Amino acid sequence: MAALSVAVLGSSASAGAASPDGSQGDRIASALRSSPVYVADSYRARMSRGQERALGRRIARSGLPIKVVLMPFTDKGGTGRDAWSGSAEQFAAVMHEELARGDEEFILLTNSGWDEERSLEGHEWPDEERYEARYAAWAVGELDSMRTKGFAARFSRAVDLTAEGDGMRVYERAREKAREKDPPQDAAPSGKPAAADGEGPGVQAAAAAFLAGGATVLVLGVAALLWWRARRAAVLPAAGPRSVFATARGEQAGALRDRVREEVVRLGEDVSGREAADGGADGARRALDAYEAATTVLDAAEGLADLAGALALVEEGRAALRASAKRGTRAAGSRGVLPLCFFHPLHGRGVRRVRWRPLGQREPLRVAACHECAEAVRAHRPPEVLRAPDGDRDVPYFEISPERSLWAATGYGSLTAGPLAVRVQRGDFTRAAANRARA
């Protein structure tokens, strides 16, 4: 599954950050700036304008930065296309980038991309568990009192649960009641525990039903679970150098170096064009700094960790250009978009920040994580990490002394507030390489 998430990134990246010309995502984002609720015209029959206004007032009373979107997600397993590959989560990542600044709180409730008739999905930043929006949305799908309700009532309940921060408790209670009413068919008799994961034919089907938002149609079985995994892997938002992220994890350093060089050159060309158009605007200057820093890192790169650093700088430059193009020089660079995945930057752009405590440390860190790694942390599983040589050993890159690795010191942008380019320009990367050579 790890390899799958990157393989699909390249194919979905062109649509990940916005629709092909940006108009669809821009239009929805513009509507959400003036109203907390957006209902697509094709879904107007499912929520009246009066219900929309009432939901907006409910959100205002909550005091939380909640947005609600009700719209069709047409790409169900490849039967159609929209700007977000049928993924509500990818759409949410786009709206977060458009509407939230830096680490501002942002909560988005949507109908589900996989089941528009029943389910809701909750997304929040920067702390994905503070208001338990995800669980609030899931809980609505499990509550008996909501089964016959329309979208207006479902979203209203989800807003209330999010405001109360009670989504997880309500969801777990609803699931427990459902299990009491309809125990799993593969449960062992006489109160004995059911088979462990992988030991019973109903386990994978049950997992698929749970991950699909509580659906009970277990006949989907293994095929449904594999399809869901493939769809989940496709929700990572665009990370800039698309062709690189699509294949980076499967390549050796030499082949990856060539691909990174292409992206650095392409960034330089884009910067030159923007400088000519903008006359040296702030966004273009930031992008130029990132380009020059990426060139420095690429020229001296010793392995995958450094090549990933060059990619992080390329993405930093592209983010500056995007900010400048969308908001002009006043806001260029002010948008604190998430950096690449802290755990493995070749996974692409982080979709949310997660709390993670390194081994041997008492205080947790808040780092950017791709969807795959965020889910691993949530499930208390070790995420896949980028490893780098440290003396005669290969270790997770972040375990290297910060004096010997700029990437360990910065987490590719997760651990620092300022641009990576500034640190490269002041010599941090060169000094770290010299310290490695002396070690």
Secondary structure, DSSP 4 states (H G I P E B T S, - for coil): -HHHHHHHHHHHHHHHSSSTTSHHHHHHHHHHHH-SEEE-GGGGGGS-HHHHHHHHHHHHHHTS-EEEEE-----SSSSS--TTTT-HHHHHHHHHHHH--TT--EEEEEE-SS-TTT-EEEEEESBTTSS-HHHHHHHHHH-GGGTT--HHHHHHHHHHHHHHT-HHHHHHHHHHHHHHHS--TTPPSTTPPPPPTTSSHHHHHHHHHHHTTS---GGGHHHHHHHHHHHHHTTPPP-S-HHHHHHGGGS-HHHHHHHHHHHHHHHHHHHHHHHHHHTS-HHHHHHHHHHHHHHHHHHH--SHHHHHHHHHHHHHHHHHHHHHHHHHHHHTTT-----B-SS-GGG-B--EEEEE--TT-SS-EEEEE-HHHHHHHHTT-PPP--EEEETTEEEEGGGS-GGG-HHHHHGGGTS-SS-HHHHHHTTHHHHHHHHHHH-
